[in-house]
Amino acid sequence: MKTSLLNTLCSLGLIFFGLHMSSAQYLGFPFGGTAPATSTVPGNSIIIECENFDSSDAAGTDDGANYNDNSTTPPSGVVGTYNDKSSANLGTSAYRVNTEVDISDYTDASTGLPVTAISNGQGQEYQMYTVQIAQDGNYTMSLRYATGGSGKRQQLFLRSVTDLSTVHRFDDSEDLMPTGNSFTFMDFTSPTQGTTDLVAGTYVIQSRVVVNGPNFDYITITTNSVLSNDEFDNNSITFNNPVKDIFTLSGLNGDVEQVVIYDLVGKQVLTKEVEQNDAEFSMDLSTLNNGMYIVKLQGENVSDFSQKIVKE
């Protein structure tokens, strides 16, 4: 898999979905109490029903809370799991009737099966879904929808659970193909943004209406490939983790030429050359902000080695 970000061979969870610090921006919790986790088997998929947006209680039992904010990124420190402009549920479904999100029942004309979907969507409305990426790997996100109109668009953001910064946009600017009517559903995957590499951890999906009209049935996340931990398990390299200021590596061989630090979006933030006689290598990380980073060893004959570390 072509990436510097994701050759990691030992996983640490970024953040457990039950832990919401007082400084965290996002204050929602997974519906049902447990975040859906992606498959670790390449080719397998999970489905997140669009009506199962996050709750505002830790047990995941309530009907969510309205941000009442049309911004692309939800406001900081506000309890909310969706934005809906109408003051009541305008849908026809008996599912989660106490929410302001509009939820309706249909019979899918393409399959003949019953569908419960987000309906009556207005521009700038959105729902939030906590999800766990179970293993470093490559993933595709798709959206099942129905619309009789043309020029309809939907945004699918994958956001950090701590500050709602954008990790990846799985859909942003491409038009949804008309399906013929509001009850014939089909899948859409962005041909330019729909697939990306991701680091294991807990994230938030934001499904946001750009042009009003479509009904949304579910989100699919397909695991295309994952990274093995086997090679690192047999490696003699040791290091301190978490890191206060100085990162130290022991057990390097003469083939390692440099140590490179990346942030979680794949940007190289620090590099240091390794001297051939370095029995113990050290690197000053004091200039980096606190958070998660990827350490990668590079050299002509160096087998893949990447590791997540926490800078405190």
Steps between C-alpha positions, in 0.01 A plus 500: 500500500651831390531717808757623747230554756376148535785249513436456870549163654373541854174668588415739778140630510488873436217566743245266657148599397372493858752762612396860441736745668373837618723667240356293215300682239268217404260402779293230330501124564438204265137398467446177691806566718764337277657651190479277190845366409632435151582147392862380518436267203575654158192508279254509791276797576297646785179699471411803713129576476453874448220515758743367766677832550671554835327556834583767756508255795786258570269197486404595145128474573358847435398659170795735471525876533474781245801724449278761330806613310537500120881523493691233312681410822278474812573754776750430777385371838129485413300186575360387167494207261318651203382823342137514388325824402143385570379510859342153486538161334327547164542138394250215484695241702432398860876454547661752740192722490629739767786624283476806277672307221247410231474120466267324256412147393505387136488190287815494289385473137832341402484215754139493626633512857389741776732795559523747787685809383585860577250708302399863430864606508569872474831658404754512786321235709720216623526196728801367696606134541781371723691220326805291580761425234613163635835469326736716296412452137328621185124568507216605271190687622175498302156652550165340410245761395194572286413816308287597206685827451830589338791704631463358852811481717593361839816534708650208692771615740710275722590717800721476807298401807698745715471825306291416188784598268469340156690172456361428152213610276349188348254709298486874448434646157370231264134481399287204601353323199118524488341166596162580340304581817529532878450128571734333249828469687850453360860526626741784433877496547699810414739405216757754622471494880311183591806288590787585734754362749403530868672447833315284753300698753165656581358768271175684424324488163308814409240457226405851384245613243631744237196508270165408654281213390653149516405228749790316664481134599845396625876552485726209401866472601694233310839371612724475195824398673649498851849499642646203688668526838710185458825658380527744790428229757835338409698824497761579765451878483380663822387858566330718759128559455338733594763767441545813712765683296777258403419193289756219539550191282723205588595195296544671162726324251742665259249503215281768662594835347235735637200522730199691368197626696163547329173643629177303457415655163835386358693829519870462581568714809852397615798311356836407651794314352630192685875475555642154424640463852177604676431218747219711642331760284321803649284768340361822650120520453445801727398720205206273415150549636363233730328220314554187290779466243648233273870406524657343192851363453661543160803348333599308188464155656252582776182292506175687557482642851248754621366559847247730658622702797333748735666836564400634842 
